[in-house]
Amino acid sequence: MIESQRLTVTEMKCGGCETNIIEKLKAISGVISVTASAKNNEINIEYNNELININTIKATILSAGFGV
């Protein structure tokens, strides 16, 4: 089933941070789309929850050096 989440992500400072987090998340099987906003400190992610869960998404964000 397709699910959408909006997550608050800290430590995003610029467009480079946005690109970094988008690339890391899009590399995960099951992620359909990701947008990031350093200005709003948030990401919007759409994913197939039969292939990936929110805990894996959060762990990926944390391992990339951002807070969630």
C-alpha positions as CSV (number, residue, x, y, z in Angstrom):
1,M,0.0,0.0,0.0
2,I,1.3,3.5,-0.9
3,E,1.7,5.8,2.1
4,S,2.7,9.4,2.4
5,Q,4.5,11.0,5.3
6,R,5.7,14.5,6.2
7,L,8.6,14.4,8.6
8,T,10.4,17.2,10.4
9,V,14.1,16.9,9.7
10,T,16.7,19.0,11.5
11,E,20.2,20.0,10.4
12,M,19.2,20.7,6.8
13,K,20.9,24.0,6.0
14,C,20.9,24.4,2.2
15,G,20.1,23.0,-1.2
16,G,23.0,20.6,-0.9
17,C,21.5,19.1,2.2
18,E,18.2,18.7,0.5
19,T,19.8,16.9,-2.5
20,N,21.8,14.7,-0.1
21,I,18.8,13.5,1.8
22,I,16.7,13.1,-1.4
23,E,19.4,10.9,-3.0
24,K,19.8,8.7,0.1
25,L,16.1,8.1,0.4
26,K,15.5,7.5,-3.3
27,A,18.1,4.8,-3.2
28,I,15.9,2.7,-0.9
29,S,13.7,0.1,-2.6
30,G,10.1,1.1,-2.1
31,V,10.5,4.8,-2.0
32,I,8.4,6.4,-4.7
33,S,9.1,10.1,-4.3
34,V,10.8,12.5,-1.9
35,T,10.8,16.3,-1.6
36,A,12.9,18.2,0.9
37,S,12.8,21.8,2.2
38,A,15.6,23.1,4.3
39,K,13.6,26.3,4.8
40,N,10.7,24.4,6.4
41,N,12.9,21.6,8.0
42,E,10.8,18.9,6.5
43,I,10.6,16.2,3.9
44,N,7.6,14.7,2.2
45,I,8.0,11.1,1.2
46,E,5.8,8.7,-0.6
47,Y,6.6,5.0,-0.3
48,N,5.3,1.4,-0.5
49,N,4.8,0.3,3.1
50,E,4.9,-3.3,2.0
51,L,8.5,-2.9,0.9
52,I,9.8,-0.4,3.5
53,N,8.7,1.0,6.9
54,I,9.0,4.4,8.5
55,N,11.6,3.2,10.9
56,T,14.0,2.4,8.0
57,I,13.3,5.8,6.5
58,K,14.1,7.5,9.8
59,A,17.3,5.4,10.2
60,T,18.4,6.4,6.8
61,I,17.9,10.1,7.6
62,L,19.8,9.7,10.8
63,S,22.7,7.9,9.2
64,A,23.0,10.7,6.6
65,G,23.7,13.1,9.5
66,F,20.3,14.7,9.9
67,G,17.9,14.7,12.9
68,V,14.4,13.4,12.7
